[in-house]
């Protein structure tokens, strides 16, 4: 085995010590975004550049109007459908005729994807306003429908914009082919773009991706003080069970309280990094002290509210189960990982 140069090892160590970085991998027309902060993965997303993605802009053609569901279906590309709901008449700019307050089959308009398709549900679209159209297009007559107008990566720009003020933040890629895609966004926000081409030390080794991915994908997650979580994703909901494990404490009540506070922080992290949404049920350890229970509930509300999008603690049942809900923004990590060959990470 050829040993890498010492100066290259030092360079890679310096890269891995940065507080925040976005790793972008390319695999079979898919971009994999891995955001690492303080040596932990805090965001993982897969963008399929061949399929409809969040932020894409299309010239759509209305396929049918469905008054019963308060919206209409449109073809956005080929026979792929998008759903337009809660239409504001002031936002509608038609390309084929003057808008008279009613959308009809065959109407053409520019739309932006605001929610990706999920299962049998179509992607949700939002009509572009006149100022948004003017920003991108001077001559709207040259566009045919249905067709893709602009392929965007709002995920990429959202992350880069969020971290653009951080001097330690940089974007790391391993493929020259995607450099041109990322370069304009990085230049726009004055963010460093680094190219890693050292085959002797793969990027997954530099950042220890294997252990990091085990932590955000396995059912059992260890807590710092010896307790652990069991995270079980079902079709209807996600169930998280908090276990005390091998906790050793002179004061059992205090030990349970410390474990629950540690669990609350870890649960919020796992919900965020796994993109868990919908109904979430947490079976927390039973705390008897009213003050400790109040502190735990307040802390749980704080850590859940800090997520993007935030999660909400709705209620605590008579059995002590924490009922949590969270709006869906991106597919969960299990869906994301099913789209790629995971060997690129391990």
Rosetta blueprint (number, residue, H / E / L):
1 X L
2 X L
3 X L
4 X L
5 X L
6 X H
7 X H
8 X H
9 X H
10 X H
11 X H
12 X H
13 X H
14 X H
15 X H
16 X H
17 X L
18 X L
19 X L
20 X E
21 X E
22 X E
23 X E
24 X E
25 X E
26 X E
27 X E
28 X L
29 X L
30 X E
31 X E
32 X E
33 X E
34 X E
35 X E
36 X E
37 X E
38 X L
39 X L
40 X E
41 X E
42 X E
43 X E
44 X E
45 X E
46 X E
47 X E
48 X E
49 X L
50 X L
51 X L
52 X L
53 X L
54 X L
55 X L
56 X L
57 X E
58 X E
59 X E
60 X E
61 X E
62 X E
63 X E
64 X E
65 X E
66 X E
67 X H
68 X H
69 X H
70 X L
71 X E
72 X E
73 X E
74 X E
75 X E
76 X E
77 X E
78 X L
79 X L
80 X E
81 X E
82 X E
83 X E
84 X E
85 X E
86 X L
87 X L
88 X L
89 X H
90 X H
91 X H
92 X L
93 X L
94 X E
95 X L
96 X L
97 X L
98 X L
99 X L
100 X L
101 X L
102 X L
103 X L
104 X L
105 X L
106 X L
107 X L
108 X E
109 X E
110 X E
111 X E
112 X E
113 X E
114 X E
115 X E
116 X L
117 X L
118 X E
119 X L
120 X L
121 X E
122 X L
123 X E
124 X E
125 X E
126 X E
127 X E
128 X L
129 X L
130 X H
131 X H
132 X H
133 X H
134 X H
135 X H
136 X H
137 X L
138 X L
139 X L
140 X H
141 X H
142 X H
143 X L
144 X L
145 X L
146 X L
147 X E
148 X E
149 X E
150 X E
151 X L
152 X L
153 X L
154 X H
155 X H
156 X H
157 X H
158 X H
159 X H
160 X H
161 X H
162 X H
163 X H
164 X L
165 X L
166 X L
167 X L
168 X L
169 X L
170 X E
171 X E
172 X E
173 X E
174 X L
175 X L
176 X H
177 X H
178 X H
179 X H
180 X H
181 X H
182 X H
183 X H
184 X H
185 X H
186 X H
187 X H
188 X H
189 X L
190 X L
191 X L
192 X E
193 X E
194 X E
195 X E
196 X L
197 X L
198 X L
199 X L
200 X L
201 X L
202 X L
203 X H
204 X H
205 X H
206 X H
207 X L
208 X L
209 X H
210 X H
211 X H
212 X H
213 X H
214 X H
215 X H
216 X H
217 X H
218 X L
219 X L
220 X E
221 X E
222 X E
223 X L
224 X L
225 X L
226 X L
227 X L
228 X E
229 X E
230 X E
231 X E
232 X E
233 X E
234 X L
235 X L
236 X L
237 X L
238 X E
239 X E
240 X E
241 X E
242 X E
243 X E
244 X L
245 X L
246 X L
247 X L
248 X L
249 X L
250 X L
251 X L
252 X H
253 X H
254 X H
255 X H
256 X H
257 X H
258 X H
259 X H
260 X H
261 X H
262 X H
263 X H
264 X H
265 X H
266 X H
267 X H
268 X H
269 X H
270 X H
271 X H
272 X H
273 X H
274 X L
275 X L
276 X L
277 X L
278 X E
279 X E
280 X E
281 X E
282 X E
283 X E
284 X L
285 X L
286 X L
287 X L
288 X L
289 X L
290 X H
291 X H
292 X H
293 X H
294 X H
295 X H
296 X H
297 X H
298 X H
299 X H
300 X H
301 X H
302 X H
303 X H
304 X H
305 X H
306 X L
307 X L
308 X L
309 X L
310 X L
311 X E
312 X E
313 X E
314 X E
315 X E
316 X E
317 X L
318 X L
319 X L
320 X L
321 X E
322 X E
323 X E
324 X E
325 X E
326 X E
327 X L
328 X L
329 X L
330 X L
331 X L
332 X L
333 X H
334 X H
335 X H
336 X H
337 X H
338 X L
339 X L
340 X L
341 X L
342 X H
343 X H
344 X H
345 X L
346 X L
